[in-house]
Each structure stands twice: as C-alpha cells, then as structure tokens.
Amino acid sequence: MGTLTPPTVGFDLDMTLIDSRPGIRAAYLALTAETGVAIDADLAVSRLGPPLEHEIAEWFPAGQVQEMVARYRALYPAYAIEPSLPMPGARDAIQAVREAGGRTIVVTAKNEPHAKLHLSHLGIEPDAVIGGLWAEGKAEALRAHGAGVYVGDHTGDVRGAATAGALSVAVATGPCPAEELRAAGADVVLADLTDFRAWWEGYRG
C-alpha cells in the first residue's frame, strides 16, 4: 500500500545497518583481558539486540554490572569501531528513502555516542540518531520523529514498531530467523537490506 507523503523510516543499528560483531567481540575480549572474567565473546555476539546490561549480567555479579558496563563502554571506541562493517544494502536503503524525499533515523539500544561513532566511521548519514532505547521503548523516538516504518532484525524491534503504530519491516540478518520475526508480528520480512529498495518502491507505489 503506498502513502502520499514519504514517511520517516527508522532503522535499528546492530545487525540491521551494521555488522558490529567483530568490534563487539574485540571489546569483550579486551574486558576479559582486563578483568580476568572469561566472557564467551562468540556467544555474546550471537545474541545482540538487548541492552548491554543484559549481556554483562550474564558474566558478572549484579553488584558489578554497572561498573563493568562503564568499563566496557570506555574500551569500546578503541576496539569496536574499526572492525565493524556496514550490512549489505545498508547504504542503499538509506539512499532509497532519501531519494523519495523521506527522512531516516536510527533508533538503537546502543548508547548514542557509540552509535554515532559507528555511523560516522562508515559514512552512513541518517537524519537523526537516538540511542539507549530497547523493544517497546523504541516507540518513544519513533513517535517523536513521526516514523511510519521501522526496520530491525530482532523481535524487540517488531514490538517497538507495533507499539509506535509503525509498519514493522524485519530483516533476517540478526539473531532472530525469519519465522520467529513473522511469528512476532512483523508486517514484512526481508532476507537482508539488499531487498529493501525493491520493497520500498513497491510500498511507495
């Protein structure tokens, strides 16, 4: 179904626009080297999406979680930005929205300064970046910016879109397979963002 006014389109960051697994893995390994706590970095990067606190709590006692979150974030710029890569089709998806006169925003659970570092490093330039929001909490930014579509890779992203009353477009490039995204209520499921332009042009119709 087409719309007359090009909507604002929201995108998630990790595993939607960028493959941050190499960088996040490196940051966890650095935290292990510093603390002596054996974090399974490969396991951690296989379940990206929820806030950092959730993952840190798997490896450290509750009383140390905030301290370790702060330490991880202090290590992050030196280890995580350089190795991370754009997802296939990411730049083209942003461009497709722009060509239609639309705006793009990034709404992510990642803290905002690091989200901006990633995007700047990769030359991906959305109109706004809002960090620190997860699942239903993402609806706050989506509503504030008038986003009619939200693109993400996690069932939490599907819930965020639904809460905001936005069309949920899911890409099966993160921890959730296509069937799980559909079952969570995604309106559209794409293999990856290389399919976005064709879908977008049909949607804009």
N, C-alpha and C positions, 0 to 999 in steps of 0.2 A: 504494500500500500504506500503510495507516495504522499509526501507532505508538501504544502505550498512554500513554507519558509524553511530554508536549510536549518536544521536543528544544531544545537551544540551537541557534540559527541564526546562522551567521556571514555577514557581508556585506563585500565589498570596498568601497572608498570612491570613488575617481576613476572616473567614468563608469558606476558602479553606483548608488551613493546620491547622488552629487553630480556636477553638470557643472562641473568645475573648469577647463575650457578657457579661459574668458575671463580668469580670475585668473592662471593659469599663463602664458598668453600675455603678460599685462601684466608679470609678473615677469621673463620672458625679455627683453622689450623694455627693461626697466629695467637688466638686466645688460648688454645690448648698449650702451645709452647710457653706462654707467659704464666699460666695458672697451674699447669700440670694435670688439669682435669681432661680426661680423654673424651672429647666430643667426637662423635661419629659424624664427620663433616659431610660424607656422602649421603647418609641418612637424612641429615638436616636439610640438605638442598633438594631432596626428593619430595619435600612436603612444604614448599614455600607458599606463602599466601597469608596465613595468620600473622598477627603482630609478633615482633621479635621476642617479647616477653614470654610468649607461649613456648617457643623453642628453648630459650635459655633455661626455663623452669624444668625442662626435661633432664638437664645436666647439672644444675646447681641447686642447693637447698633454697627454700623460699626466702630466707633472710638475706641471701646473697644476690637474688635475681636483679634488683635494680642496680646494684653496684656493677654486676657483670654486663648488664645492658649498656651502661655508660662506658664501660671499658671497651666492649665490642665496637661501639659507635666511635670511640676515639681512634681505634685501629682501622676502622672501615675505609676512610679515604685513601690511605696508603696501600691497602691491599686489594680492595674490591672494585675500584672504578676502572682501572686499566684493563683487566682481563674480561670484563663484561662486554657483550656484543648485542647489536640490535637483532631482534627476531626477524625471520624472513617476512617481508611485506610491511614491516613497521613504518618505515618512512613513507611508503606509497599510500598506506592507509590514512596517515595524517594529511598527505598531499591531496588525496581524493576528496576528503571533507573540505579542505581549503578551496579546492577548485570549484566546489559547489557553493562557495560563499559562506560555508559553515565555520564554526569555531571548534577547537579541540581543547579538552582539558585532561589532565592526568590526575586521577584520584587513587591514592595508594595507601596501604598500611605502613609503608616505609616512611621513616622520618623525612620531612620535607627537604632539609638541606642536602641529604644524600641523594634523594630522588632527582633534585635539580642538578647535582654534580654528574650523575649518570647521563641525563639527557643532554647536558651541555657538552660532555665529553664525546657523545655520539652524534652531535649535531642534529638532534631531534628537538624541534621547537614548537611545543604546544602553546596555546594562548594563556594557559594558567596551569599551575601545579599545586595540588593540595595533598599534603601528607598526613600520616597519623590516623587514618580512618579505615575501619575494617568492617566488612559484611554490611549489616543494616546501617551501620554508622556512616557508610559512604553516601547514603541518601541525602545527608545534610548538605554536602558540597554539590551533589548532582542537582538538587532542587535549587540551591542558591544560584547556580550558574544556568539554570533552565535547560539542563541536558535532557534531550529526548531519547537518547540511545546511550547505553553503557556497554563497553566491550571488555570482557575479562576472561580469565582462564579457570576460575575457581567457583565452586558452588556458593561461596561467600559473596562473590561478585554478582551472581544471579540474584541472590537475596537483596543485595544493595540496590540493584536496578529495580526490582519489584517494589521495594519499599519507597523508592523515589517516583514510582509510576513511569519509569523509563522502559523502553524496549531493551530486553536483555539479549545481547549478542555474545555468545561464548565461543572461545577458540580452544581446541583440544590440544594445547601446547604446554599445559602445566600439569599439576598432579592429578587432575580430575579427567577421566576419559569421557568421550562424547556422550555415552549412555548415561553416565552419572550427571552430567550437565543438563541433559534433556529431562531426566527424572526430577532434577531440582527446579525445573520450570523455565529453563532458557527458551526464549522465543525463537532464536536462530542459533544453530551450532555450525561453525566453520572448522575445517581442518586446521587452518592457520590464517594469518593475516594476508597471505598472498591471495586468498579468496575474498578479501574484504571489498576491494574495488568493484568487482562484478556484482556482489550482493548489494552494495551501496547504490550503484547505478540503477539496479532494479527496484530497490526500495524507494529511491528518489523519483523513479519512473516518470 
